[in-house]
Amino acid sequence: MARLFGTDGVRGLANGLLTAELALQLAQAAAVVLGHERAANGTRPRAVVARDPRASGEFIAAAVEAGLSSSGIDVYDAGVLPTPAAAYLIADLNADFGVMISASHNPAPDNGIKFFARGGQKLPDEVEDAIEAQLGKEPSRPVGGDVGRIQRFSDAEDRYIVHLLGTLPHRLEGLKVVLDCAHGAASGCSPQVFASAGAEVVVIGAEPDGLNINDGVGSTHLGQLKEAVIKHGADFGIAHDGDADRCLAVDHEGNEVDGDQIMAILALALKASGKLKDDVLVATVMSNLGLKIALRDAGITLRETAVGDRYVLEAMRDGGFSLGGEQSGHVIFSDYATTGDGVLTGLQIAAQVAGTGRTLQDLARAMTKLPQLMINVKGVDKSRAATDEGVAAAVAAAELELGDTGRVLLRPSGTEALVRVMVEAADMETATRICTELAGVVEDRLAIPRELAL
């Protein structure tokens, strides 16, 4: 049987894979696994529950809260909030654990359940496995005064906003910013915190109706933000995704500033202020080679991890590093957050523009993005991608040709029968030629025999 937990909690079609019954059972299982320490001490465990504004989040949250409270967990219902806000509030409240109900940048019909441990930390695989193993077993069934209580976490958003404002080195007067909230969880707090910091704010994508989350807006659809920045003559624009754990930006001319460029800007700023621990930035192998070159020239080491924010977080915790993230805009400041925080990231970008007097476009020139092309080669035996001699020889030849001006990355998909072939080079013509040639080798060498594919 396939593992229920994916790379970021349990996610799927609401009322398809993710039913109210499953939500209830997951909550009951989590209550046993994550709430046992406080229960053993004779005090009732506490959990924070938050969600994004998807319509299905209402019944899933109700099921989760029923499962927790019926298992003897006191529930603090924080309502609609960004994922990083939920993580922060778990630590701020000193709760035993927390639950975020969101499918992030996915379309509205999907939803997900993500658990956080004490302190707002993501769960390691072994704890998720323990929760999954608990499914189907008899849940805890306290009675009388031992059942959990559910209360509204009435000042949850205010606490989060105060926390965010406390991270700023100075105010943002003089800046005009367009915020695209993806009709998602940041629709309330992001405009409020930027305005409270002194910026003039233009808001789009902040009218969630439960069904329009990520629909043509947000970090996966930057068209409307680009148009709004130019129309309003703004200094720059910030785009969140549905649960606001990501941030991408657009400069005053409508040019996209991706996660790699954002990390370059922030890493250089932290190094200049002496706050970049060991002068290290943690990022995944998918980050553009231009980021590594820019950091090297600035005396900063790039520590690379596998793809996924959990691997970035693990490396940051292991080394005590202060900054990490992904090309997608999932940026983590360990001094202020335990997960990616799109609102926090946007504020820190704004602080750099306001503090330096430079445009975002100028700041983004800290790195030069190398042309990059990725081809998904489908219908192949991905398990042999790392061991096939013909593929290895083709990769070695490509790397020899590219030298220091590019790189090759072959990455088997974690969920599909395909291999991703990515090539970066000094020019797009070279990247396209080499990537196409390598994809052909992968397709020929790793093809699944017809009789096995049927």
C-alpha positions, 0 to 999 in steps of 0.5 A: 500500500502506498504511503499516505503522507506525501512530501507535504502532509496528506493532500488530494481531492477533497471528498475524493481521497481526502474525506471527512472520515479520513480527516477525523481518523487522522486527527484521532491518530495524531492525538495519540502520537503527538499528544501523548507527552502532555497526556502522560503528565496529567494535563490536557494537550493543546493543538492549533488548527488553521486553514486556507479559505477553500470551501472544503476547508470548512468541513475538513477543519470541523472533522479535524477538530472533532477528532482532536477534541473527542480524543482529549485535545484542547483545540484553538481554532485560528480560522483562516491564516497562512501556513507560516502563521499556524507554525508561528502560533504553535510556538507562541502558544506553546501548544503541543502540536498543530494542524494546517488545512491547505493544498497550497498552490493547488486548485480549489477542489484539492485540499490537504492536512499538514501536522506540525510538532511542538515549536511549529516544526515539520514532522520527520518521516518517522512521526508521520509513519507513526500517525499513519500506523495508528490509523484503524487502531482504537482511538483515545475516547475520554469521557466527561471532563476529560474530553477536549474543548474547542475555542476560537483563537481570537487574536491569532492574526494580530499575534502573527502581524505583530511578530512580522512587524517586529522583524523589520529593521525600519519602516516602509514609508515611500514605497508603493507595493502591489500585493497579489494574495491569490484569493488565499490565506494571506488576503487579510494579513498581508495587506494589513501588515504592509500598510502597518509598516508604512507602505502604500498598498494596492491589493489584487487577488484578495477576495476569496470566495472558497472556490477562486483560490489560485485561480489565475492569480498568485505566485503561479500566475503572475500576469495580473500582478505584472499588469497592476504594477505597471498600471499603478506605477508601483515600486514592485509587486509581491505574489503569494500562493494559496497558503502564503508560504511562498513569495515571488516578486515583480519589479517596476517594469513587470519583470519576474524576480524568482526565488533564486534572485530573492535569496541572492538579495537577502543572502547578500544583505544578511552577510553585509549585516553579519547575520548570515550564519557561517556565510552559508545559504541552503538551497536545492539542486534546482536552483540556477547555477547563476545563484551559486556563481553570484554567492561564490563571488560574494564569499558565500557558500551554497549548501545544496539539498534534494528538492523539497523544503523539508530537505532545506529545513533539515540542512538548516537545522543541522547546521544552524544556518539562517537562510534557505529556500527554493527557486519557487519562492519558498524562503526560510528565515530560521531567526523568525520562522520554522517554515517558508513564509511568503509575507515575511519574505515580501517584507524583507524584500521591501526592507531592502528596497527601502533601506538601500534606496535601490530598485528591486530590479537593480537589487536582482542584478546581484545574480545573472540567471543562466538559461535553463531548460528542462524536459520531462522524459516519460514512460521510462524506467526511472530506477535505472537513471543513476546506474545506466552506463550509456546515460552516465556517459552522455551526461559526462560528455555534456558536462565536459562540454559545458565546463564551468559555464553550465551544468546537467541534472537528471532527476527521477520523478517521485510520483510518475514514471518519468525522468526530468532532464535539466540543462543550464548553459551560457546561452539558450541555444546550447542548453536546448541542444544538449538537453534535447540530446540527453533526453533522447539518450534517456528515452532510448536507454531507459525505455520500458519494454512494450510488454511490461508497459502494457 
